[in-house]
Amino acid sequence: MRDTMELLRLAKEAVSQRAAGTDQKNRALMQMAACLESRIPQILEANARDMEMAKDHISKVMLDRLMLNEKRIRDMAEGIRQVAALPDPVGEVLQEVERPDAGRSNSGGKDGLLIQRITVPMGVIAIIYESRPNVTSDAAALAIKAGSACVLRSGKDAWNSANAIVLAMKAGLEMAGLDPELLQLVEDTSRQSAVALMKARGLVDLLIPRGGASLIRTCVEQANVPCIETGTGICHVYVDRAADLSMAADIVYNAKTSRPSVCNAEEVLLVHEAVAEEFLPIIKRRLVDDRLLEGLAPVELRLDEKAQALIPGTPAQEKDFDTEFLDYILAVKVVSSADEAIRHIGAHSTHHSDAIVTADAAAAEEFTARVDSAAVYVNASTRFTDGGEFGLGCEMGISTQKLHARGPMGLRELVSYKYVVKGSGQIR
Amino acid sequence: MRDTMELLRLAKEAVSQRAAGTDQKNRALMQMAACLESRIPQILEANARDMEMAKDHISKVMLDRLMLNEKRIRDMAEGIRQVAALPDPVGEVLQEVERPDAGRSNSGGKDGLLIQRITVPMGVIAIIYESRPNVTSDAAALAIKAGSACVLRSGKDAWNSANAIVLAMKAGLEMAGLDPELLQLVEDTSRQSAVALMKARGLVDLLIPRGGASLIRTCVEQANVPCIETGTGICHVYVDRAADLSMAADIVYNAKTSRPSVCNAEEVLLVHEAVAEEFLPIIKRRLVDDRLLEGLAPVELRLDEKAQALIPGTPAQEKDFDTEFLDYILAVKVVSSADEAIRHIGAHSTHHSDAIVTADAAAAEEFTARVDSAAVYVNASTRFTDGGEFGLGCEMGISTQKLHARGPMGLRELVSYKYVVKGSGQIR
């Protein structure tokens, strides 16, 4: 098994060479996609080994995420081609200043000092993720397009699949004349290798942990490399006193039930007391009774005291308002004002996506101004928080922090910038 | 003494209210400046106490930095007024997408989903700094203009001065109808309060340590709040084989001697072996002999083996190439290629400011592409890395990291953004 630090050094060395231009990167991406498709049998064979080893200890949902078939591999290749089609985020001149009054040495020329702020690659981007094989190809494609090396630390259950995918993509890089060392799969899948990435100062320029709350917490506590927190979403929908209750019910239904396992799904419903008596029975009917009639999983409602007085459900415990259920469970609280809702969100949200449903423009304005989350919605479902929906193309994850990137991270969020200053002998 | 966490909670609560508009912030800044000027006697009295306590244990240079007089206070007030005159960085729509095809509930309206990416305040910005009283007013002014609360942790030696300045600025905030709790000076000047700021997750949205390498290192190791590394500069000037040697000598002289105590001063000179025999004697004459004749402090040259063969000087030790001298000392190394220079900089630079002197466009291009520093110079002095010089107005520090902000941080680097999404019942 190769040492994680050694892989990082290889990646750093590869990315320290002169960066590839747009055309070469795009050719490499097209070759990576072609190699994925030409190696479908090998990738499926590796995936079958992963499935066999995992089948007794992971859930059906997780097994389905892990499973590859020909269509899924072709979709991954298509994803890489889509990244090739996106504009190159590197080399953009963000700002240009000429300072004609800059001091100049006697031997200097006639021109001013030209100061340009230009986007540049991050360097080595490391990603810690779990068992979805398509993250392997998505992350690699985005990193390569962004001019960076990519060090992937896949979950143990998907390692053989990830390895087969990485080998195919490395072949693609090589065919386009790029250094295959730009792409590395960490061989050690123990906890140590994740911590090694978090501590690899000088070798990891950006670490993106994609996973549950405990991985993110470990990163925050242990990492001394630059790190972007992603993905945990305790998302709220606040139904204001001035809400169109039919619209509100549709939004709550969609945000909670359309895909409860994802980070932009609703976990907490806040209802203004002026409409709670009318609205909560509607919600109970939509999320529980109607779904039972339709043979769908009903949503378990965990109710604060005021809500319990209005509809039947499970009494909520304090921790229910701080839990990312990722399941058919919804915590419900009745509030006496928009201010109380905003304060509750400030104290309990993971700052991912939070929504207000209201016809009152002032309440909407207050909510969007004061709720400090990556995406703040008025009269729409939180489920829209997504790179594709927001028009960024592919995404590397959804940042819940305020530094550098917020919300869905596309190519633009995977580059840095530098100042390039050109003179003719200027001194200060 | 008030508890640091309590001050942070007051700041967080103050900034969680509806943010002030541009006019109100600018009025507050003008009042802050006026209050500084109207309290000159009180501030001078507090500063005299600091000077008295510090005079026996800090250097003359540090005492001069600490010292206030009427002119310096008026300059601080003028600095605040300059911040008032800068454009408001908050509320700028960076991007706008309308998605007419977004799904819609039956009760929804006719329009598409409007997705805006808008700049927003960070929240609570904390700054750990040393003994320069003007940092107190500069940092507070920038934070207030950026819509944030500001928690200042001044060095012990300047605490009375900082407190008098903060009291004046709080009075100014209040006169403009802003909450004076937006501005806090940490009362505990022990190491604990610095660590408390580094660990105050949820209360500090951005921590900026301004100080020496050891403070930055502590932050990197201990902080679990978002943090921007600033200021340490091991800056290189590389004199290429194709350099105009007269221009090169002027640039080296300026970068090393114009203000050796600042972070953008040169610490290491790299010379191509093809010109070393001609160039190093010029440098020795300019930095040592001529300065002695002029009665100025000569620069101590710490020479690698090849340089020692060409000019007299101190033999360099390995650590001399990894030291921010901030003094009249220059480490000198002869390299055999531009590639060796670029690699040396990659291994030893703090990624602040590095320069090449060359008439060869290809070498310049290679250098600017591969040197991974906040500011990369061609034929100009590293001393230009500065918010004012780069046209950003005031600066909060110079970032040496690649995430979020790089190089001089002005107002634009002190805000975050959020997505505000407005719909009429859209669901996904």
Chai-1 contact restraints between the chains, C-beta under 6 A:
chainA,res_idxA,chainB,res_idxB,connection_type,confidence,min_distance_angstrom,max_distance_angstrom,comment,restraint_id
A,V97,B,G391,contact,1.0,0.0,6.0,A-B,restraint_1
A,S105,B,M247,contact,1.0,0.0,6.0,A-B,restraint_2
A,S105,B,D250,contact,1.0,0.0,6.0,A-B,restraint_3
A,S107,B,S246,contact,1.0,0.0,6.0,A-B,restraint_4
A,S107,B,M247,contact,1.0,0.0,6.0,A-B,restraint_5
A,L113,B,A380,contact,1.0,0.0,6.0,A-B,restraint_6
A,I115,B,F390,contact,1.0,0.0,6.0,A-B,restraint_7
A,M122,B,K402,contact,1.0,0.0,6.0,A-B,restraint_8
A,D205,B,K402,contact,1.0,0.0,6.0,A-B,restraint_9
A,V220,B,N224,contact,1.0,0.0,6.0,A-B,restraint_10
A,E221,B,N224,contact,1.0,0.0,6.0,A-B,restraint_11
A,N224,B,V220,contact,1.0,0.0,6.0,A-B,restraint_12
A,N224,B,E221,contact,1.0,0.0,6.0,A-B,restraint_13
A,P226,B,L403,contact,1.0,0.0,6.0,A-B,restraint_14
A,S246,B,S107,contact,1.0,0.0,6.0,A-B,restraint_15
A,M247,B,S105,contact,1.0,0.0,6.0,A-B,restraint_16
A,M247,B,S107,contact,1.0,0.0,6.0,A-B,restraint_17
A,M247,B,G425,contact,1.0,0.0,6.0,A-B,restraint_18
A,D250,B,S105,contact,1.0,0.0,6.0,A-B,restraint_19
A,D250,B,I427,contact,1.0,0.0,6.0,A-B,restraint_20
A,N254,B,I427,contact,1.0,0.0,6.0,A-B,restraint_21
A,T368,B,V420,contact,1.0,0.0,6.0,A-B,restraint_22
A,A375,B,Y419,contact,1.0,0.0,6.0,A-B,restraint_23
A,A375,B,V421,contact,1.0,0.0,6.0,A-B,restraint_24
A,V376,B,V420,contact,1.0,0.0,6.0,A-B,restraint_25
A,Y377,B,V421,contact,1.0,0.0,6.0,A-B,restraint_26
A,V378,B,K422,contact,1.0,0.0,6.0,A-B,restraint_27
A,N379,B,G423,contact,1.0,0.0,6.0,A-B,restraint_28
A,N379,B,S424,contact,1.0,0.0,6.0,A-B,restraint_29
A,N379,B,G425,contact,1.0,0.0,6.0,A-B,restraint_30
A,A380,B,L113,contact,1.0,0.0,6.0,A-B,restraint_31
A,A380,B,V421,contact,1.0,0.0,6.0,A-B,restraint_32
A,A380,B,G423,contact,1.0,0.0,6.0,A-B,restraint_33
A,A380,B,Q426,contact,1.0,0.0,6.0,A-B,restraint_34
A,S381,B,I427,contact,1.0,0.0,6.0,A-B,restraint_35
A,S381,B,R428,contact,1.0,0.0,6.0,A-B,restraint_36
A,R383,B,R428,contact,1.0,0.0,6.0,A-B,restraint_37
A,F384,B,R428,contact,1.0,0.0,6.0,A-B,restraint_38
A,F390,B,I115,contact,1.0,0.0,6.0,A-B,restraint_39
A,G391,B,V97,contact,1.0,0.0,6.0,A-B,restraint_40
A,K402,B,M122,contact,1.0,0.0,6.0,A-B,restraint_41
A,K402,B,D205,contact,1.0,0.0,6.0,A-B,restraint_42
A,K402,B,S416,contact,1.0,0.0,6.0,A-B,restraint_43
A,L403,B,P226,contact,1.0,0.0,6.0,A-B,restraint_44
A,L403,B,H404,contact,1.0,0.0,6.0,A-B,restraint_45
A,H404,B,L403,contact,1.0,0.0,6.0,A-B,restraint_46
A,H404,B,H404,contact,1.0,0.0,6.0,A-B,restraint_47
A,R406,B,S416,contact,1.0,0.0,6.0,A-B,restraint_48
A,R406,B,Y417,contact,1.0,0.0,6.0,A-B,restraint_49
A,G407,B,Y419,contact,1.0,0.0,6.0,A-B,restraint_50
A,S416,B,K402,contact,1.0,0.0,6.0,A-B,restraint_51
A,S416,B,R406,contact,1.0,0.0,6.0,A-B,restraint_52
A,Y417,B,R406,contact,1.0,0.0,6.0,A-B,restraint_53
A,Y419,B,A375,contact,1.0,0.0,6.0,A-B,restraint_54
A,Y419,B,G407,contact,1.0,0.0,6.0,A-B,restraint_55
A,V420,B,T368,contact,1.0,0.0,6.0,A-B,restraint_56
A,V420,B,V376,contact,1.0,0.0,6.0,A-B,restraint_57
A,V421,B,Y377,contact,1.0,0.0,6.0,A-B,restraint_58
A,V421,B,A380,contact,1.0,0.0,6.0,A-B,restraint_59
A,K422,B,V378,contact,1.0,0.0,6.0,A-B,restraint_60
A,G423,B,N379,contact,1.0,0.0,6.0,A-B,restraint_61
A,G423,B,A380,contact,1.0,0.0,6.0,A-B,restraint_62
A,S424,B,N379,contact,1.0,0.0,6.0,A-B,restraint_63
A,G425,B,M247,contact,1.0,0.0,6.0,A-B,restraint_64
A,G425,B,N379,contact,1.0,0.0,6.0,A-B,restraint_65
A,Q426,B,A380,contact,1.0,0.0,6.0,A-B,restraint_66
A,I427,B,D250,contact,1.0,0.0,6.0,A-B,restraint_67
A,I427,B,N254,contact,1.0,0.0,6.0,A-B,restraint_68
A,I427,B,S381,contact,1.0,0.0,6.0,A-B,restraint_69
A,R428,B,S381,contact,1.0,0.0,6.0,A-B,restraint_70
A,R428,B,R383,contact,1.0,0.0,6.0,A-B,restraint_71
A,R428,B,F384,contact,1.0,0.0,6.0,A-B,restraint_72
